[in-house]
Amino acid sequence: MRKWIGGVFVGLVLTVTATVLSGNAWAAAPVREPVLSKESQKCITCHRETNVNIYQQWGKSKHYGANIGCYECHQADKGDADAFKHNGATISVIVSPKDCSRCHAREVKEFEESHHSKAGRILGSLDNVLAEVVEGNSGMVTPGFPKGVSAAAVNGCWQCHGSQIKVLKGGRLDAATWPNSGIGRINPDGSEGSCSACHQRHSFSSAQARQPENCGKCHMGPDHPQIEVYNESKHGINYHANKDEMNLDSSKWVVGEDYFAAPTCATCHMSATPDMPVTHNVGLRIKWNNRPVHPKLAHETDAKWGLPSAAITGDQRRENMENVCVACHAQGFTDNFFIQYEALLDLYDEKYATPGEQLYNAATAVLKRAKGNTYAKFGQMIDFTWFELWHHEGRRARHAASMQAPDYTHWHGTYELAKHFYGKYVPELEELIEANRQGPAAIEAAALEKLLHEVLGSPNHRWYLGQLSDAERAERELQREEFLKRYK
């Protein structure tokens, strides 16, 4: 019998069970038709000639083995926004999570309650303002965007986060919003998300979805380099060295039973352990949301978005992740890892994020007073400097520590935080103060100067002013002498 760690999954599982069983059976169970439908047979007659690659991918899939064909996934009702007639059938190009839920109800419900499905909510956010205004323009004109839209947003942000699909006359899809497999895509049927973001068409291979490269399409780069971090970590090293021992095609794929060599992203965040089932809600094993300026408990983000999983606290989510860890590691090893990781979060927040944000708010007050109606976000270098401190360097340090990647934690994380905090941010603040000692923003500049003096005089930063105490200097000297004795 399986046990539930801390009772964490009980409420969620009972809710899902009640929902799914109300349809007489586990609707999430694979559907196996006795024969391929006449509609799908008709599709194949043509598409195996015109789209042989798709036909072959489908032929290797579990859908093929279950006699689930083209029509079963692409069928549409006449009144659907994106429906159109095609050789006598009413179909839609887009297969949304709502469509997938006809057979995979449990998986879709879990996904809909996850952060992944809400990724499209970036539309209109600060990040998207960067792509739409700062980086881009309105030069891409389509029927769905007659006033134009930024190609930087279309080709960048929207491809990971998802676009809001716009349907044109006759069921055609607007070029600015399709093709798109962004994981938070807003579909014409009102559903959020794209199953094919992870389960690539038309093979829908579990082995492919379980590999770290699958997540690396989006989870990479300067602001969230999870794939680079993973590859540097012992987990990534062991995976690439022992990939042939990972048993990736196993239907069950339980860590500690079916494979031992290494975990992948799916192992830790989604896949089964001896005590927990598979989940498509990737947030249920993550205690800390490290995307914002300050580390935030993940269930608080869920509450903000009105998700039922807000009832599962951060500590319960940590228990879930520990349940994955102890499938391969001792409990003491796991406990000490979390102590190290959360100490890094405290360091980042106390030394950089909290004072950095206070200084930025005070600097913005100076700029708004000085510039009046001409003030524009990202209209001055200090906006970029602060944004990259928390959004790039601060995230890198936090994400790297969470996945045991020392080089990214230090050289790409805390080192660059320190370098740019003291080498760019502080000088830019000082220049802003000096430039506004006189004039309409003099009061705000004086307040910023006072705050900067307090921050730099605090225990975390007074070294910068050469103000270490005698005791601190003595301790540093003692450590230096011990180092020299050890390596002489």
C-alpha positions as CSV (number, residue, x, y, z in Angstrom):
1,M,0.0,0.0,0.0
2,R,1.2,3.5,-0.8
3,K,1.5,6.1,1.9
4,W,0.8,9.8,1.5
5,I,3.5,12.0,2.8
6,G,2.1,14.3,5.5
7,G,-1.3,13.8,4.0
8,V,-0.3,16.3,1.4
9,F,-2.0,14.7,-1.6
10,V,-5.0,13.3,0.1
11,G,-7.4,16.3,-0.4
12,L,-6.3,16.9,-3.9
13,V,-6.5,13.3,-4.9
14,L,-10.0,12.9,-3.4
15,T,-11.1,16.0,-5.3
16,V,-9.8,14.7,-8.6
17,T,-11.1,11.2,-7.9
18,A,-14.6,12.5,-7.2
19,T,-14.5,14.7,-10.3
20,V,-13.3,11.9,-12.6
21,L,-15.3,9.0,-11.2
22,S,-18.5,11.0,-11.5
23,G,-18.3,10.1,-15.2
24,N,-18.8,6.4,-14.2
25,A,-15.1,5.5,-14.6
26,W,-11.6,6.9,-14.6
27,A,-11.9,9.1,-17.6
28,A,-8.2,9.8,-17.4
29,A,-7.5,6.1,-18.2
30,P,-6.3,5.5,-21.8
31,V,-9.2,4.8,-24.2
32,R,-8.8,1.9,-26.5
33,E,-11.1,1.7,-29.4
34,P,-11.8,-1.7,-31.0
35,V,-10.9,-0.5,-34.4
36,L,-9.8,2.8,-36.0
37,S,-12.8,5.0,-36.7
38,K,-14.0,5.5,-40.3
39,E,-13.3,9.2,-40.0
40,S,-9.7,8.6,-39.0
41,Q,-9.2,6.0,-41.7
42,K,-10.3,8.6,-44.2
43,C,-7.8,11.1,-42.8
44,I,-5.0,8.6,-43.0
45,T,-5.8,7.8,-46.7
46,C,-4.6,11.2,-47.6
47,H,-2.2,12.3,-44.8
48,R,0.1,9.2,-45.0
49,E,1.0,10.5,-48.5
50,T,1.0,14.3,-47.9
51,N,2.4,14.2,-44.3
52,V,4.3,11.0,-44.1
53,N,6.4,12.3,-41.2
54,I,3.2,12.9,-39.1
55,Y,1.8,9.6,-40.1
56,Q,5.0,7.8,-39.0
57,Q,5.2,9.7,-35.7
58,W,1.6,8.7,-35.0
59,G,2.3,5.1,-36.0
60,K,4.9,4.9,-33.3
61,S,2.7,6.3,-30.6
62,K,0.5,4.8,-27.9
63,H,-2.4,6.5,-29.6
64,Y,-1.9,4.3,-32.6
65,G,-1.9,1.2,-30.4
66,A,-5.2,2.3,-28.9
67,N,-6.8,3.1,-32.2
68,I,-6.9,6.8,-31.5
69,G,-6.5,8.6,-34.8
70,C,-6.5,12.0,-36.3
71,Y,-10.3,12.6,-36.0
72,E,-10.5,11.6,-32.4
73,C,-8.1,14.5,-31.4
74,H,-9.0,17.1,-34.1
75,Q,-12.8,16.7,-34.3
76,A,-14.7,19.9,-33.6
77,D,-18.3,21.1,-33.2
78,K,-19.7,23.4,-35.9
79,G,-20.0,26.2,-33.4
80,D,-16.4,26.1,-32.2
81,A,-14.5,29.4,-32.9
82,D,-11.7,27.6,-34.8
83,A,-13.8,24.9,-36.5
84,F,-13.8,24.5,-40.3
85,K,-14.9,22.0,-42.9
86,H,-12.2,19.8,-44.3
87,N,-13.1,17.0,-46.8
88,G,-16.5,16.6,-45.3
89,A,-15.5,16.7,-41.6
90,T,-15.6,19.5,-39.1
91,I,-12.2,19.8,-37.5
92,S,-9.9,22.2,-35.7
93,V,-6.1,22.5,-36.2
94,I,-5.6,23.3,-32.5
95,V,-5.9,20.4,-30.1
96,S,-6.3,22.1,-26.7
97,P,-6.2,20.7,-23.2
98,K,-10.0,20.6,-23.3
99,D,-9.8,18.3,-26.2
100,C,-7.2,16.1,-24.5
101,S,-9.4,15.9,-21.4
102,R,-11.9,13.7,-23.2
103,C,-9.4,10.9,-22.4
104,H,-7.0,12.4,-20.0
105,A,-9.2,14.2,-17.5
106,R,-7.1,13.8,-14.4
107,E,-3.9,15.0,-16.1
108,V,-5.6,18.0,-17.6
109,K,-7.2,19.0,-14.3
110,E,-3.8,18.8,-12.6
111,F,-2.3,20.8,-15.4
112,E,-5.0,23.5,-15.3
113,E,-4.3,24.0,-11.6
114,S,-0.6,24.5,-12.2
115,H,1.7,27.5,-12.8
116,H,2.4,26.1,-16.3
117,S,-1.1,26.7,-17.5
118,K,-1.1,30.3,-16.3
119,A,2.1,31.2,-18.1
120,G,0.1,33.2,-20.7
121,R,-0.8,35.7,-18.0
122,I,2.6,37.3,-18.8
123,L,0.7,39.1,-21.6
124,G,0.7,42.8,-20.6
125,S,3.2,42.3,-17.8
126,L,6.5,44.1,-17.3
127,D,8.4,41.5,-19.2
128,N,6.0,41.9,-22.2
129,V,6.3,45.7,-22.1
130,L,10.1,45.1,-22.6
131,A,9.4,43.0,-25.7
132,E,6.5,45.2,-27.0
133,V,7.9,48.7,-26.4
134,V,11.5,48.8,-25.2
135,E,12.9,46.1,-27.6
136,G,10.2,46.1,-30.3
137,N,7.7,48.2,-32.2
138,S,4.3,47.7,-33.8
139,G,5.7,46.8,-37.2
140,M,4.2,43.3,-37.6
141,V,0.8,43.9,-39.0
142,T,-1.7,41.0,-39.4
143,P,-5.5,40.7,-39.7
144,G,-5.7,40.0,-36.0
145,F,-3.5,43.0,-35.2
146,P,-4.3,45.7,-37.7
147,K,-2.5,48.3,-35.6
148,G,0.5,46.1,-35.4
149,V,2.3,44.0,-32.8
150,S,6.0,43.5,-31.8
151,A,7.8,40.7,-33.6
152,A,10.0,40.5,-30.5
153,A,7.0,39.5,-28.4
154,V,5.6,37.1,-31.1
155,N,8.8,35.3,-31.7
156,G,10.1,35.5,-28.1
157,C,7.9,35.8,-25.1
158,W,4.8,34.2,-26.7
159,Q,6.5,31.1,-27.9
160,C,7.3,29.9,-24.3
161,H,4.5,31.6,-22.4
162,G,1.8,31.2,-25.0
163,S,-0.1,33.5,-27.3
164,Q,-3.8,34.3,-27.3
165,I,-4.9,32.5,-30.4
166,K,-6.9,34.8,-32.8
167,V,-9.2,33.0,-35.3
168,L,-9.9,34.6,-38.6
169,K,-12.7,34.0,-41.1
170,G,-13.0,30.4,-42.2
171,G,-11.2,29.0,-39.2
172,R,-7.8,30.3,-40.3
173,L,-5.4,31.3,-37.5
174,D,-3.7,34.7,-37.3
175,A,0.0,34.5,-38.1
176,A,1.0,36.5,-35.1
177,T,-0.6,33.9,-32.8
178,W,0.0,30.6,-34.6
179,P,2.0,28.5,-34.8
180,N,2.4,28.5,-31.0
181,S,2.9,25.8,-28.5
182,G,3.5,28.1,-25.5
183,I,2.7,26.2,-22.3
184,G,0.2,28.9,-21.2
185,R,-1.4,29.4,-24.6
186,I,-4.9,30.9,-24.5
187,N,-7.0,28.7,-26.8
188,P,-10.1,29.6,-28.8
189,D,-12.2,27.3,-26.6
190,G,-11.3,29.2,-23.5
191,S,-8.8,26.7,-22.1
192,E,-5.4,27.6,-21.0
193,G,-2.3,25.7,-22.0
194,S,-0.8,23.4,-24.6
195,C,-0.2,19.8,-23.9
196,S,2.1,19.6,-26.9
197,A,4.5,22.1,-25.3
198,C,5.9,19.0,-23.5
199,H,4.3,16.0,-25.3
200,Q,5.5,16.7,-28.8
201,R,3.2,15.9,-31.7
202,H,2.4,13.4,-33.0
203,S,4.3,10.6,-31.2
204,F,3.5,12.0,-27.7
205,S,6.5,9.9,-26.4
206,S,6.8,9.6,-22.6
207,A,10.5,9.0,-23.0
208,Q,10.9,12.3,-24.9
209,A,8.8,14.2,-22.3
210,R,10.9,12.8,-19.5
211,Q,14.2,14.0,-20.8
212,P,15.7,17.3,-19.5
213,E,16.1,18.8,-23.0
214,N,12.3,18.8,-23.2
215,C,12.1,21.5,-20.4
216,G,15.2,23.3,-21.8
217,K,13.2,24.9,-24.6
218,C,11.9,27.5,-22.1
219,H,13.8,26.9,-18.9
220,M,17.2,28.3,-20.1
221,G,19.0,31.6,-20.6
222,P,20.1,34.5,-18.4
223,D,17.0,34.7,-16.2
224,H,16.2,31.1,-15.5
225,P,19.0,28.8,-16.7
226,Q,17.6,25.5,-15.3
227,I,18.8,23.4,-18.2
228,E,22.3,24.8,-18.0
229,V,22.2,24.5,-14.2
230,Y,21.0,20.8,-14.5
231,N,23.8,20.0,-16.9
232,E,26.4,21.3,-14.5
233,S,25.0,19.5,-11.5
234,K,25.9,16.0,-10.4
235,H,22.4,15.0,-11.5
236,G,22.9,16.2,-15.0
237,I,26.4,14.7,-15.2
238,N,25.1,11.3,-14.1
239,Y,22.1,11.4,-16.5
240,H,24.2,12.1,-19.5
241,A,26.8,9.4,-18.5
242,N,24.1,6.8,-17.8
243,K,21.2,7.7,-20.2
244,D,21.0,4.2,-21.4
245,E,20.2,3.0,-17.9
246,M,17.3,5.4,-17.3
247,N,14.6,3.1,-18.6
248,L,12.8,6.1,-20.1
249,D,10.3,4.0,-22.0
250,S,8.9,2.4,-18.8
251,S,5.2,3.0,-18.4
252,K,5.6,3.0,-14.6
253,W,8.9,4.8,-14.3
254,V,9.2,5.0,-10.5
255,V,12.4,6.5,-9.2
256,G,14.3,4.1,-7.0
257,E,12.5,1.2,-8.7
258,D,12.8,1.5,-12.4
259,Y,15.9,3.7,-12.5
260,F,18.7,4.8,-10.1
261,A,21.3,6.5,-12.2
262,A,20.0,10.1,-12.0
263,P,16.8,12.2,-11.9
264,T,15.6,14.3,-14.7
265,C,13.4,17.4,-14.4
266,A,10.3,15.2,-14.7
267,T,11.6,12.9,-11.9
268,C,11.7,15.7,-9.3
269,H,8.7,17.8,-10.4
270,M,6.2,15.4,-11.9
271,S,7.0,11.7,-12.0
272,A,6.1,8.9,-9.6
273,T,8.0,7.8,-6.5
274,P,7.3,4.7,-4.4
275,D,5.0,6.9,-2.2
276,M,3.6,9.5,-4.6
277,P,1.8,9.3,-8.0
278,V,2.6,11.2,-11.1
279,T,1.3,14.8,-11.1
280,H,0.9,17.3,-13.9
281,N,0.9,20.2,-11.4
282,V,4.6,21.0,-11.4
283,G,4.3,23.4,-8.4
284,L,3.3,20.7,-5.8
285,R,6.9,19.9,-5.0
286,I,8.3,23.4,-5.0
287,K,8.3,25.3,-1.7
288,W,9.8,28.6,-3.0
289,N,8.8,30.6,-6.0
290,N,12.1,32.2,-7.0
291,R,10.8,34.3,-9.9
292,P,9.9,37.5,-8.1
293,V,12.2,40.0,-6.6
294,H,11.9,38.2,-3.2
295,P,11.6,34.5,-2.7
296,K,7.9,33.8,-2.2
297,L,6.1,30.7,-0.9
298,A,4.7,28.9,-3.9
299,H,1.3,28.4,-2.3
300,E,0.9,32.1,-1.9
301,T,1.3,32.5,-5.6
302,D,-1.4,29.9,-6.1
303,A,-3.7,31.8,-3.7
304,K,-3.2,34.9,-5.7
305,W,-4.2,33.1,-8.9
306,G,-7.2,31.4,-7.1
307,L,-5.8,27.9,-7.6
308,P,-7.1,25.0,-5.3
309,S,-3.5,23.9,-4.7
310,A,-3.1,27.0,-2.6
311,A,-4.3,24.8,0.3
312,I,-1.0,22.8,0.0
313,T,1.5,24.8,2.0
314,G,5.1,25.4,1.2
315,D,6.3,23.1,3.9
316,Q,4.0,20.3,2.6
317,R,5.5,20.9,-0.9
318,R,9.0,20.6,0.6
319,E,7.9,17.2,2.1
320,N,6.9,16.2,-1.4
321,M,10.2,17.1,-2.9
322,E,12.1,15.4,0.0
323,N,10.1,12.2,-0.8
324,V,11.7,12.3,-4.3
325,C,15.2,13.0,-2.8
326,V,15.1,10.1,-0.3
327,A,14.4,7.6,-3.1
328,C,18.1,7.9,-3.8
329,H,19.7,9.9,-0.9
330,A,19.8,9.5,2.9
331,Q,17.6,11.7,4.9
332,G,20.5,13.5,6.5
333,F,21.9,14.4,3.1
334,T,18.5,15.7,2.0
335,D,18.1,17.8,5.2
336,N,21.5,19.4,4.9
337,F,20.9,20.2,1.3
338,F,17.7,22.2,2.1
339,I,19.6,24.0,4.9
340,Q,22.3,25.1,2.4
341,Y,19.7,26.1,-0.2
342,E,17.5,28.2,2.1
343,A,20.6,29.9,3.5
344,L,21.4,31.1,0.0
345,L,17.8,32.5,-0.3
346,D,18.2,34.4,3.0
347,L,21.6,35.8,1.8
348,Y,20.2,37.0,-1.5
349,D,17.1,38.6,0.1
350,E,18.8,40.2,3.0
351,K,21.9,41.5,1.3
352,Y,20.6,42.4,-2.2
353,A,16.9,42.2,-2.8
354,T,15.4,44.0,0.2
355,P,17.9,47.0,0.3
356,G,18.1,47.0,-3.5
357,E,14.4,47.4,-3.9
358,Q,14.2,50.1,-1.3
359,L,16.9,52.0,-3.1
360,Y,15.2,51.5,-6.4
361,N,11.9,52.8,-5.2
362,A,13.6,55.9,-3.7
363,A,15.6,56.4,-6.9
364,T,12.4,56.2,-9.0
365,A,10.8,58.9,-6.8
366,V,13.7,61.2,-7.6
367,L,13.3,60.5,-11.4
368,K,9.6,60.9,-11.4
369,R,9.8,64.2,-9.6
370,A,12.7,65.4,-11.8
371,K,11.3,64.3,-15.1
372,G,7.5,64.7,-14.5
373,N,5.4,63.5,-17.4
374,T,8.5,62.6,-19.4
375,Y,9.5,59.9,-17.0
376,A,9.4,56.4,-18.7
377,K,10.1,53.0,-17.2
378,F,13.4,51.7,-18.7
379,G,14.1,55.2,-19.9
380,Q,17.3,55.3,-17.8
381,M,20.1,52.8,-17.2
382,I,19.4,52.4,-13.5
383,D,16.1,50.6,-14.5
384,F,18.0,48.0,-16.4
385,T,20.7,47.6,-13.7
386,W,18.1,46.9,-11.0
387,F,16.0,44.7,-13.2
388,E,19.0,42.5,-14.1
389,L,20.2,42.3,-10.5
390,W,17.1,40.5,-9.4
391,H,15.6,39.2,-12.6
392,H,18.9,37.7,-14.0
393,E,21.6,37.5,-11.4
394,G,19.4,37.0,-8.4
395,R,17.3,34.3,-10.1
396,R,20.4,32.5,-11.4
397,A,21.9,32.3,-7.9
398,R,18.6,31.0,-6.4
399,H,17.8,28.5,-9.2
400,A,21.3,27.2,-9.2
401,A,21.4,26.7,-5.5
402,S,18.1,24.8,-5.7
403,M,19.6,22.4,-8.2
404,Q,23.1,22.1,-6.8
405,A,25.1,23.9,-9.5
406,P,28.0,25.7,-7.7
407,D,29.4,27.6,-10.7
408,Y,26.0,29.1,-11.6
409,T,25.3,29.8,-7.9
410,H,28.6,31.7,-7.5
411,W,30.2,33.0,-10.7
412,H,26.9,33.5,-12.6
413,G,25.0,34.4,-9.5
414,T,26.3,35.9,-6.3
415,Y,29.5,37.1,-7.9
416,E,27.7,39.1,-10.6
417,L,25.2,40.3,-8.0
418,A,28.0,41.8,-6.0
419,K,30.0,43.1,-9.0
420,H,27.0,45.0,-10.4
421,F,25.5,46.0,-7.0
422,Y,28.8,47.8,-6.0
423,G,30.2,48.5,-9.5
424,K,27.1,49.8,-11.3
425,Y,24.1,50.2,-9.1
426,V,25.7,52.2,-6.2
427,P,27.6,54.6,-8.6
428,E,24.4,55.2,-10.6
429,L,22.5,56.0,-7.4
430,E,25.3,58.4,-6.4
431,E,25.2,60.1,-9.8
432,L,21.5,60.5,-9.5
433,I,21.8,62.0,-6.1
434,E,24.5,64.5,-7.2
435,A,22.5,65.5,-10.3
436,N,19.5,66.4,-8.2
437,R,20.9,68.1,-5.1
438,Q,19.3,71.3,-6.5
439,G,16.0,71.6,-8.3
440,P,12.5,70.0,-8.0
441,A,13.7,66.6,-6.8
442,A,16.1,67.9,-4.1
443,I,14.0,66.5,-1.3
444,E,13.7,63.1,-2.9
445,A,17.4,63.1,-3.7
446,A,18.2,63.8,0.0
447,A,16.0,60.9,1.1
448,L,17.8,58.6,-1.4
449,E,21.2,59.8,-0.1
450,K,20.2,59.1,3.5
451,L,18.9,55.6,2.6
452,L,22.0,54.8,0.6
453,H,24.2,55.8,3.5
454,E,22.2,53.5,5.8
455,V,22.4,50.6,3.5
456,L,26.2,50.9,2.9
457,G,26.8,51.4,6.6
458,S,24.9,48.2,7.5
459,P,26.8,45.0,8.5
460,N,26.2,43.4,5.0
461,H,27.8,46.3,3.1
462,R,30.1,48.3,5.4
463,W,33.2,46.5,4.1
464,Y,32.6,48.6,0.9
465,L,33.3,51.7,3.0
466,G,36.3,50.2,4.7
467,Q,34.4,50.0,7.9
468,L,34.9,46.5,9.1
469,S,35.2,46.3,12.9
470,D,38.4,45.4,14.6
471,A,36.9,42.0,15.5
472,E,36.0,41.3,11.9
473,R,39.4,42.3,10.7
474,A,41.0,40.1,13.2
475,E,38.8,37.1,12.2
476,R,39.7,37.7,8.5
477,E,43.4,37.7,9.4
478,L,43.1,34.6,11.4
479,Q,41.4,32.8,8.6
480,R,44.2,34.0,6.2
481,E,46.9,32.6,8.5
482,E,45.2,29.3,8.8
483,F,44.9,29.1,5.1
484,L,48.6,29.8,4.6
485,K,49.5,27.1,7.2
486,R,47.3,24.5,5.5
487,Y,48.8,25.0,2.1
488,K,52.5,25.9,2.8
